[in-house]
Amino acid sequence: MKVDSDSKMIVDNSVTDAAVHDSKEILGLIDEKDKVLSADSAYVGKGLHEELLDKNPNLMLNINEKGYRNNPLTDAQKGSNREKSKTRARVEHVFGHMTNSFGGIFVRSIGIARASCQIGLKNLAYNLQRYECLIRLEKAFLSC
């Protein structure tokens, strides 16, 4: 899922079966207009980073670093991850809202077409609720 971190609106998504890792789908969601990619440590990998930068050379990768057995993260890396996670936390609010308000993010259907439709409708409903919230916030801001 591609989410605008400023407005928390869902911009794009991709639906696959559970066997496909998210890092394989991210290439289809990135375009030349994107400036920053904030992601967790599941998106680490030299090959993936090169593919992302080939697709958009101006893209700044803001990806959390990963610790390994017998090679934990340094304090500097932990601090860097904390800063990067501030943006990621805004995106996680989308999933939290869907879990609390829409009965979860899991889809129980047979076939990718039906799953895509259900997910698309949940995303649309979320964006409508978020848009209403943004309009309300704007009116409150303008009246101050």
N, C-alpha and C positions, 0 to 999 in steps of 0.2 A: 504494500500500500504506500502511496506517495501522498504525504500530508504537508501542507504549507505550515511552517512552524509559527508564523506570525498570526494567522487567522484560525489555525487549527481546522481548516477545511480540507476535505479529502479531494485531491486533485486528480489522481489516477490510481488504478489498481489492476492487478493481474490475478486471475484465478487458475489454480492448478490443482492436481491431486496431491495428496499428502506426501508422495514419494519425491517430489521435486523440492530441492532446497531453495530457500529464499534468495540466496546469493546468485542463483542461476536466472532468476526473474528480474533482478534489479537492473540489468542492462536494458531491458525493454522499457523500464520506467524513466530512465535518465534521458534527457534531451539537451540540446545546445543552450537552452535558456536557463538551465539550472546552474546555480553558482556554488552551492555548498551541499555536500551529502553528509548528513549526520546519521551514523549507524552504530549498532553495537558490535561486539567483538566477533560475531558470527560472520562478518563480512571482511575478515582479514585474509590476506593471501596476496602474494606478489602478482600472480597471474590475473586475479580479479582486479587489482588496483590498476594494472597496465591496461586491461580492457576498458575500464571505466574512463581512464584518462585518454585512451585512443578515441573513445566515443565523444568525449567533451574535454578538450585539453585545458579549458579554463576552470574546470571543476576542482573545488577545494575539498579534499577528503578529510572529513572530521570523524574518523572511525576510532572507536575505543580500542586500546591495546589489550592483549590477552596475556595472562600469566600462564606459565607451564610448570609442570612438576619439577622440583629442584631448581626452578628459575622464576621465582615470584616477581611481581611488579615492584619496581622501586618506588620510593615516596614521590618522586617527580612524575612518574607514570601514573600513579594513583591520583595525584593532583590534576594532571592533564585529563584523565578520564572523568574526574568529577566535573571539570569545566565543560567538557563535551556533553556530559549527561544532562546538563541544564536544558539544552535544546531538545534532546531526545525525550526528556520528561514531558514536554508539551505534547509531543506526538503520542506518547503513551496514554495521555488523557483521553484520546479518541477511543482507544480500546477499552479503557475503563468505563467510559460512558456507554459504549455498546454493550458491555458485559452487564452493567447495572440496569440499563433502560430497555435494552432490546432482547433480553433473555440470553445473552452470551454471543460469542462470535462463531460458535460451531454451527455447521449446517448439516441437517439430516435429510439428505435427498439422494436419489440415485441419478447419476449422470452429471457430467461437468456443466452441461447447458443449464440444468435446473439450479445447480449450485451457484453458477455465475449470476443467474437471475435473482436468486435470494440475496446474495451478497450485494449485488448492485442496488437492490431495493433498500437494504439496510443502510448502505452508504448514502443513498439519496435521502432517506429519512433523517440520517444523522446530519447531513449538510443543511437540510431545511431547518432543523432545530438549531443548528449552530448559526445559520444566517439570521434567524429571528433573534437569537441572543446578541449577535453583533449589532443588529439594528437597534435593539433596546439599549445596549451600552453606548452607542453613538448618540442616541437621543438624550440619555442621562448626562453624557459628557457635554453636549451642546447647551443643555439647560443650566449648567453650573456657571 
